[in-house]
Amino acid sequence: MESLSSVKTKPLALRDLMLTLGGVALLFAASQVEIPLKPVPINLQTVAVMLVGLTYTPRRALESHLVWLGLAAAGFPMLSGFSGGLTYMGGPTLGYLIGFVLASFFMATLKQKFSLGSWKSDMGLCIVGTLILYACGVSWLTYLFGFTNALAFGVLPFIVPGIIKAGLLCTGLKIVRSYRKG
């Protein structure tokens, strides 16, 4: 016979699993909406990363990203253009993939630690997340192609779309929060 405490924790464990898998599904779906630039495509992955960072706990954000990347490493078509596998992951996007994990985790950690929830704080967290993404992505691209090429192909084409995506995301979250409050 199960104890009362284990019965109470089962719905929470199922909820946590569903949130993690929901994050994986979101990351997968957002990865498939893209403008195919080389060496790094513009897609909605960053929006999913930021959304997870703004709405999940640090642990759940980390789990979602690690499961998503683990499936991609195992060869499942989880990444941009339905790609996956270690060969693809070791290419030009490796730094960004690492940056996704770190950005989402640190965004969720800062949001939780400081109880942030306004449009301005969400936008600030998106800026922090973006800086982490760029630091990781440009570091790897610099190793592969040199610093000038890393900036030209790994940052400059993404600045304006990134600002637009972050602004729309934060505005959408503000609308959802207002609606939920009543």
C-alpha positions as CSV (number, residue, x, y, z in Angstrom):
1,M,0.0,0.0,0.0
2,E,1.3,3.4,-0.9
3,S,1.8,6.1,1.7
4,L,-0.1,9.3,1.5
5,S,3.0,11.3,0.8
6,S,3.9,9.2,-2.3
7,V,0.3,9.6,-3.6
8,K,0.6,13.4,-3.3
9,T,3.9,13.5,-5.2
10,K,2.8,11.5,-8.2
11,P,0.8,14.3,-9.8
12,L,3.7,16.6,-9.3
13,A,6.1,14.2,-10.9
14,L,3.8,13.8,-13.9
15,R,3.4,17.5,-14.1
16,D,7.2,18.0,-14.0
17,L,7.7,15.3,-16.7
18,M,5.0,17.0,-18.9
19,L,6.7,20.4,-18.5
20,T,10.1,19.0,-19.4
21,L,8.6,17.2,-22.5
22,G,6.7,20.3,-23.4
23,G,10.0,22.2,-23.4
24,V,11.5,19.6,-25.6
25,A,8.6,19.8,-28.0
26,L,8.7,23.6,-28.1
27,L,12.5,23.5,-28.8
28,F,12.0,21.0,-31.5
29,A,9.1,22.8,-33.2
30,A,10.8,26.2,-33.0
31,S,13.9,24.7,-34.6
32,Q,12.0,23.9,-37.7
33,V,10.9,27.4,-38.5
34,E,13.9,28.9,-40.2
35,I,15.5,31.1,-42.8
36,P,18.4,29.0,-44.1
37,L,21.4,31.2,-43.8
38,K,25.0,29.8,-43.8
39,P,26.8,28.9,-41.6
40,V,24.1,29.6,-39.0
41,P,20.3,29.8,-39.9
42,I,17.9,32.3,-38.5
43,N,15.1,30.4,-36.7
44,L,12.8,30.5,-33.8
45,Q,15.1,28.4,-31.5
46,T,16.1,31.5,-29.7
47,V,12.5,32.4,-29.0
48,A,11.9,28.9,-27.5
49,V,15.1,29.2,-25.4
50,M,14.0,32.6,-24.1
51,L,10.5,31.4,-23.4
52,V,11.7,28.5,-21.4
53,G,14.2,30.7,-19.6
54,L,11.4,33.2,-18.7
55,T,8.8,30.6,-17.7
56,Y,10.5,27.5,-16.3
57,T,12.4,26.8,-13.1
58,P,16.2,26.5,-13.6
59,R,16.1,22.8,-13.2
60,R,13.2,22.3,-15.7
61,A,14.9,24.6,-18.2
62,L,18.1,22.6,-17.9
63,E,16.3,19.3,-18.2
64,S,14.3,20.4,-21.3
65,H,17.4,21.5,-23.1
66,L,19.5,18.5,-22.1
67,V,16.9,16.0,-23.2
68,W,16.4,17.9,-26.5
69,L,20.2,18.0,-27.2
70,G,20.5,14.4,-26.0
71,L,17.9,13.3,-28.6
72,A,19.7,15.3,-31.2
73,A,23.1,13.8,-30.3
74,A,21.5,10.3,-30.6
75,G,20.6,11.2,-34.2
76,F,16.9,12.2,-33.8
77,P,16.0,15.1,-36.1
78,M,15.5,17.6,-33.4
79,L,17.6,20.5,-34.7
80,S,17.1,23.1,-37.5
81,G,16.1,21.5,-40.8
82,F,15.2,18.2,-39.1
83,S,18.9,17.5,-38.5
84,G,20.6,15.7,-35.7
85,G,23.6,13.6,-34.9
86,L,27.0,14.4,-33.4
87,T,28.5,15.4,-36.8
88,Y,25.9,18.1,-37.3
89,M,26.2,19.2,-33.7
90,G,29.9,19.6,-34.0
91,G,29.6,22.0,-36.8
92,P,29.2,25.8,-36.8
93,T,26.1,25.7,-34.5
94,L,27.8,23.9,-31.6
95,G,28.6,27.1,-29.7
96,Y,25.0,28.3,-30.0
97,L,23.6,24.9,-28.8
98,I,25.8,25.2,-25.7
99,G,24.7,28.8,-25.3
100,F,21.0,27.8,-25.5
101,V,21.4,25.6,-22.4
102,L,23.4,28.2,-20.5
103,A,21.2,31.1,-21.5
104,S,17.9,29.4,-20.5
105,F,19.3,28.1,-17.2
106,F,20.8,31.5,-16.2
107,M,17.7,33.4,-17.3
108,A,15.5,31.1,-15.2
109,T,17.9,31.3,-12.2
110,L,17.9,35.1,-12.3
111,K,14.1,35.3,-12.7
112,Q,13.6,33.0,-9.7
113,K,16.2,34.6,-7.5
114,F,15.0,38.1,-8.0
115,S,11.3,37.4,-8.5
116,L,11.2,39.2,-11.8
117,G,8.1,39.4,-13.9
118,S,7.7,42.8,-15.6
119,W,8.1,43.5,-19.3
120,K,11.3,45.4,-18.6
121,S,12.8,42.6,-16.5
122,D,11.8,40.0,-19.1
123,M,13.5,42.1,-21.8
124,G,16.6,42.5,-19.6
125,L,16.7,38.7,-19.1
126,C,16.4,38.2,-22.9
127,I,19.4,40.5,-23.3
128,V,21.4,38.5,-20.8
129,G,20.4,35.3,-22.5
130,T,21.3,36.7,-25.9
131,L,24.7,37.8,-24.7
132,I,25.4,34.3,-23.4
133,L,24.3,32.9,-26.7
134,Y,26.5,35.2,-28.7
135,A,29.5,34.6,-26.4
136,C,29.2,30.9,-26.8
137,G,28.4,31.0,-30.5
138,V,31.0,33.5,-31.5
139,S,33.7,31.7,-29.4
140,W,33.1,28.5,-31.4
141,L,32.8,30.3,-34.8
142,T,36.0,32.1,-34.0
143,Y,37.7,28.8,-33.5
144,L,36.4,27.5,-36.8
145,F,36.5,30.7,-39.1
146,G,38.3,33.5,-37.3
147,F,36.9,36.4,-35.2
148,T,35.9,38.7,-38.1
149,N,34.0,36.0,-39.9
150,A,32.4,34.9,-36.6
151,L,31.0,38.4,-36.1
152,A,30.0,38.8,-39.8
153,F,28.1,35.5,-40.0
154,G,27.3,34.7,-36.4
155,V,26.2,38.0,-34.9
156,L,25.4,40.8,-37.3
157,P,22.6,39.0,-39.3
158,F,20.9,38.1,-36.0
159,I,20.8,41.5,-34.1
160,V,17.7,43.0,-35.6
161,P,15.7,39.8,-35.8
162,G,16.8,39.0,-32.2
163,I,15.5,42.3,-30.9
164,I,12.2,41.9,-32.7
165,K,11.7,38.3,-31.5
166,A,12.6,39.3,-27.9
167,G,10.2,42.3,-28.0
168,L,7.4,40.2,-29.4
169,L,8.0,37.4,-26.8
170,C,8.0,39.8,-23.8
171,T,4.9,41.6,-25.1
172,G,3.2,38.3,-25.6
173,L,4.1,37.2,-22.0
174,K,2.8,40.5,-20.7
175,I,-0.5,40.0,-22.5
176,V,-0.8,36.4,-21.2
177,R,0.0,37.5,-17.6
178,S,-2.6,40.3,-17.8
179,Y,-5.2,37.9,-19.1
180,R,-4.4,35.4,-16.3
181,K,-4.8,38.1,-13.6
182,G,-8.2,38.8,-14.7
